[in-house]
Amino acid sequence: MAGFDVEAEEFADIKVLRYNIPGWDELTDKQHELLYYLYEAALSGRDIIYDQKSKYGLTVRKAIENIYGTYSGNKSSEEWKKFEEYCGRFWFSNGYFHHYGNEKFIPECTYEYFVDIAQKSDPNGFPLNEGETIGNFLARMEPIMFDINFEPKCVNQDSKADNVAESSNNFYEGVTQKEADAFYAKFPSTGNQPSWGLNTKLMKDENGQVIEKVWKSGGMYGAAIDKIIYWLEKASTVAENEKQKKHIDLLVKYYKSGDLKDFDDYSIAWVEDTESSIDFINGFIEVYLDAVGRKGSFESVVNVKDVETSKRIATISDNAQWFEDNSPLIEAHKKKNVKGINAKVINAVVESGDAAPSTPIGINLPNADWIRKNHGSKSVNLGNIVDAYDNIKKKSGFGAEFENRKEIREREEKYGALGSKLHTDMHECIGHASGQINEGVETPDKTLKTYASCLEEARADLVALYYITDQKLVDIGVMPSIEVGKAEFDSYIRNGMMTQLVRLKLGDNIEEAHMRNRQLNAAWVYEKGKADNVIEWYKEEGKTYIKINDYNKLRTLFGELLREIQRIKSEGDYAAGKALVENYGVKVNQVLHKEVLERYKKLNSKPYSGFIQPRLVAKMSDDKVKSVKVEYPKSFFEQMLEYGKKYSFLPVMN
């Protein structure tokens, strides 16, 4: 990444970065062509995530795109800057809910100013209903855009709420949590069953009966899915091998049928393709945007294997059975035969949907436990994304502000990046793939319900934490010293107990699954280790810090919590799972939170980062791709307008 300018733009609480694609020039023309088709398939589904987050998402997006792109008035005023910031936040979050916290945000400019600039923009660019005037349209937009209490939260995880009816996403309409649970209770959920509800919207028909609206060709989101199919069918013609062609064709079959059994067939074929250099995910995958963990958000990540750096994660994967056998789990909860975990470091080529602009740094799929158990899984670490993050992390001053011990900072400077990468490797490769559910126990979405995602992330983190100070990692050559693991312990405890609070507004509880998981793990081991002073809070010069006094005992505590969370998952113990999350993962120490926010503000840094995507440009001849080049745009705002013009396939209401 030397010589490549990672930093691009800043607005609100966001820093926008760029990533490059190492090794592009070493790929063949045929590989470039395949990547181009997969790139287009990824971006063709972009509309879907906006509609999934809110049924008004595409209406608002098209309105602000029209104003931002066609208004020719004064763009140096404070009110315009406020509108521009709203546009940036909206595009970054794929809608008007914060991309991490899920709470609604509204423009800081006035509604009157919004009306003024809208009336001075292209009148033909607004998504008006038939016979609707611009004035009526703008009046309709006022509560949607400017009322903080209209659709206040995309995902409502409050234990006292109706988590279906009180979430503002577009996965359910007119149904309660009780009705949704009753609908899905009729589906079989033990054995090798599909992930029922993954690719549908739940609603009521004209007779008041609960029905599913399937996301497929000819169904809901069909216009965008047809474009995805078009590009996937082209990709199939230039697949690297027969296994890759098979899973591409099965994905097309699934998109055409909407049948989740076809999705399982695709997932199994995808897992079995361990030979291809180029890989991708495209579909309705993760369920974090559904408070009850059923509905999959659209996402796509297209990538190329980084052969050299993959050696580290592949070595971990090769020892998966050793890690399972030596884990602190109850014997009945261990897998006796860990099926192939294909692990690698990849370089992203493009990301879209729920994977962009804010991106994961590691992925482990498929999510179905029975497929993992019987067929294996794929784990990846997104190498070029991690490198971009590391590039800016060194400049932030964050570490020095929240860690005042020189020797700890020096250790993190030396080993912190590797410790973080190993944690991600272990979390994705060993963590998600470990353990098994007891025979006859239903899937976690039914047993653990709204707590399933948080507990699964906590479990995977704990696997990584338990092993990251193990001599085994030194012996197999993936880290030089146990000091790497200690550096990760320091970072994890500090983040889980303290520094991740910069992502919350003062007074808020934690709702995002990954944040809950980190605080749960850190707060639990702190409490259980109090008698031995394993972890200690202290103050110097009026500032609060936290330190680890006994790394060995801390590892033991991580193991004990891992054992318990795996038991909860294996046995489907909802009450115990709820108690863990609610007691340790949700509530925030408000005095500490206020202090952390005040200290962080002085750093003049941004708590969130995401990415502008590379642009693939094909040179055509007689409707055939002759060559493909990569461009690296510098403006996030211009890319959003470009995408809006090129990849808008859905009507505003679906």
Secondary structure as UniProt FT lines:
FT   TURN            2..3
FT   STRAND          7..11
FT   TURN            12..13
FT   STRAND          14..18
FT   TURN            22..23
FT   HELIX           24..26
FT   HELIX           29..44
FT   HELIX           46..53
FT   TURN            55..56
FT   HELIX           57..70
FT   HELIX           78..93
FT   TURN            99..101
FT   STRAND          103..104
FT   HELIX           111..119
FT   HELIX           123..125
FT   TURN            130..131
FT   HELIX           134..146
FT   TURN            148..149
FT   TURN            159..160
FT   TURN            163..166
FT   HELIX           177..185
FT   TURN            196..199
FT   STRAND          200..204
FT   TURN            206..207
FT   STRAND          210..215
FT   TURN            217..218
FT   HELIX           222..237
FT   HELIX           242..257
FT   HELIX           260..272
FT   STRAND          278..284
FT   TURN            288..289
FT   TURN            291..292
FT   STRAND          298..305
FT   TURN            307..309
FT   HELIX           310..318
FT   HELIX           320..325
FT   HELIX           331..333
FT   STRAND          341..353
FT   TURN            354..355
FT   STRAND          362..365
FT   HELIX           369..375
FT   STRAND          377..382
FT   HELIX           383..393
FT   TURN            394..395
FT   HELIX           398..402
FT   HELIX           406..426
FT   HELIX           427..431
FT   TURN            432..433
FT   TURN            439..440
FT   HELIX           444..447
FT   HELIX           449..451
FT   HELIX           452..467
FT   TURN            468..469
FT   HELIX           471..475
FT   TURN            476..477
FT   HELIX           482..497
FT   HELIX           499..503
FT   TURN            506..507
FT   HELIX           513..528
FT   HELIX           530..532
FT   STRAND          535..540
FT   TURN            541..542
FT   STRAND          543..548
FT   HELIX           551..571
FT   HELIX           574..580
FT   HELIX           581..586
FT   HELIX           590..601
FT   TURN            602..604
FT   STRAND          608..612
FT   STRAND          615..621
FT   TURN            622..623
FT   STRAND          624..631
FT   HELIX           636..646
//
